[in-house]
Amino acid sequence: MLLIPCPWCGARDEKEFENGGPARVPRPDPTAMTDEAWVDYLLIRPSHPGALRERWWHVHGCGQWFELWRDTVTHDFLDAPDER
């Protein structure tokens, strides 16, 4: 079980959250790219080993969106806020 550190509620079970994917992915101009490139942007996300900044939505809790750095190998949160 993964405990996700919500900045507002503290560490909670992963079942309360939805992963919003990598954070701060630049949005390209869809009119300036091919359909295939646009589909790749919408559906393909980086999945490299190591640190990745991710967006999380505490859907079954406070309802807030937030960003955290997570190590994709160990699943440790690298900038977890202090527990509340």
C-alpha positions as protocol buffer text, in pm:
chain_id: "A"
residue {
  index: 1
  type: MET
  ca { x: 0 y: 0 z: 0 }
}
residue {
  index: 2
  type: LEU
  ca { x: 124 y: 345 z: -94 }
}
residue {
  index: 3
  type: LEU
  ca { x: 72 y: 629 z: 154 }
}
residue {
  index: 4
  type: ILE
  ca { x: 40 y: 957 z: -31 }
}
residue {
  index: 5
  type: PRO
  ca { x: 121 y: 1270 z: 170 }
}
residue {
  index: 6
  type: CYS
  ca { x: -162 y: 1517 z: 110 }
}
residue {
  index: 7
  type: PRO
  ca { x: -43 y: 1868 z: 206 }
}
residue {
  index: 8
  type: TRP
  ca { x: -385 y: 1938 z: 365 }
}
residue {
  index: 9
  type: CYS
  ca { x: -486 y: 1602 z: 519 }
}
residue {
  index: 10
  type: GLY
  ca { x: -155 y: 1426 z: 588 }
}
residue {
  index: 11
  type: ALA
  ca { x: -60 y: 1077 z: 469 }
}
residue {
  index: 12
  type: ARG
  ca { x: -356 y: 882 z: 332 }
}
residue {
  index: 13
  type: ASP
  ca { x: -409 y: 550 z: 153 }
}
residue {
  index: 14
  type: GLU
  ca { x: -354 y: 556 z: -223 }
}
residue {
  index: 15
  type: LYS
  ca { x: -718 y: 450 z: -280 }
}
residue {
  index: 16
  type: GLU
  ca { x: -823 y: 807 z: -193 }
}
residue {
  index: 17
  type: PHE
  ca { x: -624 y: 960 z: -483 }
}
residue {
  index: 18
  type: GLU
  ca { x: -612 y: 978 z: -860 }
}
residue {
  index: 19
  type: ASN
  ca { x: -278 y: 1030 z: -1032 }
}
residue {
  index: 20
  type: GLY
  ca { x: -288 y: 1322 z: -1273 }
}
residue {
  index: 21
  type: GLY
  ca { x: 34 y: 1223 z: -1449 }
}
residue {
  index: 22
  type: PRO
  ca { x: 356 y: 1417 z: -1484 }
}
residue {
  index: 23
  type: ALA
  ca { x: 340 y: 1780 z: -1379 }
}
residue {
  index: 24
  type: ARG
  ca { x: 428 y: 2077 z: -1595 }
}
residue {
  index: 25
  type: VAL
  ca { x: 426 y: 1900 z: -1929 }
}
residue {
  index: 26
  type: PRO
  ca { x: 428 y: 2188 z: -2182 }
}
residue {
  index: 27
  type: ARG
  ca { x: 113 y: 2196 z: -2393 }
}
residue {
  index: 28
  type: PRO
  ca { x: 196 y: 2223 z: -2765 }
}
residue {
  index: 29
  type: ASP
  ca { x: -22 y: 2400 z: -3019 }
}
residue {
  index: 30
  type: PRO
  ca { x: -248 y: 2125 z: -3159 }
}
residue {
  index: 31
  type: THR
  ca { x: -287 y: 2311 z: -3489 }
}
residue {
  index: 32
  type: ALA
  ca { x: 89 y: 2302 z: -3544 }
}
residue {
  index: 33
  type: MET
  ca { x: 130 y: 1924 z: -3515 }
}
residue {
  index: 34
  type: THR
  ca { x: 19 y: 1609 z: -3688 }
}
residue {
  index: 35
  type: ASP
  ca { x: -273 y: 1406 z: -3555 }
}
residue {
  index: 36
  type: GLU
  ca { x: -30 y: 1131 z: -3454 }
}
residue {
  index: 37
  type: ALA
  ca { x: 189 y: 1374 z: -3257 }
}
residue {
  index: 38
  type: TRP
  ca { x: -119 y: 1521 z: -3084 }
}
residue {
  index: 39
  type: VAL
  ca { x: -240 y: 1173 z: -2982 }
}
residue {
  index: 40
  type: ASP
  ca { x: 110 y: 1096 z: -2849 }
}
residue {
  index: 41
  type: TYR
  ca { x: 102 y: 1416 z: -2642 }
}
residue {
  index: 42
  type: LEU
  ca { x: -241 y: 1330 z: -2500 }
}
residue {
  index: 43
  type: LEU
  ca { x: -176 y: 963 z: -2424 }
}
residue {
  index: 44
  type: ILE
  ca { x: 196 y: 895 z: -2387 }
}
residue {
  index: 45
  type: ARG
  ca { x: 361 y: 1010 z: -2064 }
}
residue {
  index: 46
  type: PRO
  ca { x: 723 y: 981 z: -1957 }
}
residue {
  index: 47
  type: SER
  ca { x: 796 y: 671 z: -1754 }
}
residue {
  index: 48
  type: HIS
  ca { x: 1165 y: 687 z: -1680 }
}
residue {
  index: 49
  type: PRO
  ca { x: 1323 y: 545 z: -1364 }
}
residue {
  index: 50
  type: GLY
  ca { x: 1402 y: 802 z: -1097 }
}
residue {
  index: 51
  type: ALA
  ca { x: 1253 y: 1129 z: -979 }
}
residue {
  index: 52
  type: LEU
  ca { x: 935 y: 1250 z: -1149 }
}
residue {
  index: 53
  type: ARG
  ca { x: 716 y: 1546 z: -1055 }
}
residue {
  index: 54
  type: GLU
  ca { x: 354 y: 1425 z: -1051 }
}
residue {
  index: 55
  type: ARG
  ca { x: 9 y: 1577 z: -1003 }
}
residue {
  index: 56
  type: TRP
  ca { x: -225 y: 1412 z: -754 }
}
residue {
  index: 57
  type: TRP
  ca { x: -595 y: 1469 z: -685 }
}
residue {
  index: 58
  type: HIS
  ca { x: -728 y: 1382 z: -339 }
}
residue {
  index: 59
  type: VAL
  ca { x: -1062 y: 1286 z: -490 }
}
residue {
  index: 60
  type: HIS
  ca { x: -1196 y: 1095 z: -186 }
}
residue {
  index: 61
  type: GLY
  ca { x: -1067 y: 1345 z: 67 }
}
residue {
  index: 62
  type: CYS
  ca { x: -1022 y: 1721 z: 58 }
}
residue {
  index: 63
  type: GLY
  ca { x: -1062 y: 1740 z: -321 }
}
residue {
  index: 64
  type: GLN
  ca { x: -739 y: 1937 z: -370 }
}
residue {
  index: 65
  type: TRP
  ca { x: -488 y: 1898 z: -655 }
}
residue {
  index: 66
  type: PHE
  ca { x: -119 y: 1912 z: -563 }
}
residue {
  index: 67
  type: GLU
  ca { x: 223 y: 1820 z: -698 }
}
residue {
  index: 68
  type: LEU
  ca { x: 487 y: 1594 z: -547 }
}
residue {
  index: 69
  type: TRP
  ca { x: 820 y: 1451 z: -653 }
}
residue {
  index: 70
  type: ARG
  ca { x: 810 y: 1070 z: -648 }
}
residue {
  index: 71
  type: ASP
  ca { x: 1089 y: 821 z: -715 }
}
residue {
  index: 72
  type: THR
  ca { x: 938 y: 588 z: -976 }
}
residue {
  index: 73
  type: VAL
  ca { x: 1169 y: 304 z: -872 }
}
residue {
  index: 74
  type: THR
  ca { x: 1114 y: 305 z: -494 }
}
residue {
  index: 75
  type: HIS
  ca { x: 780 y: 494 z: -490 }
}
residue {
  index: 76
  type: ASP
  ca { x: 920 y: 718 z: -214 }
}
residue {
  index: 77
  type: PHE
  ca { x: 790 y: 1075 z: -213 }
}
residue {
  index: 78
  type: LEU
  ca { x: 1092 y: 1301 z: -222 }
}
residue {
  index: 79
  type: ASP
  ca { x: 940 y: 1630 z: -106 }
}
residue {
  index: 80
  type: ALA
  ca { x: 663 y: 1505 z: 118 }
}
residue {
  index: 81
  type: PRO
  ca { x: 518 y: 1773 z: 344 }
}
residue {
  index: 82
  type: ASP
  ca { x: 531 y: 1726 z: 719 }
}
residue {
  index: 83
  type: GLU
  ca { x: 249 y: 1509 z: 856 }
}
residue {
  index: 84
  type: ARG
  ca { x: -39 y: 1703 z: 1003 }
}
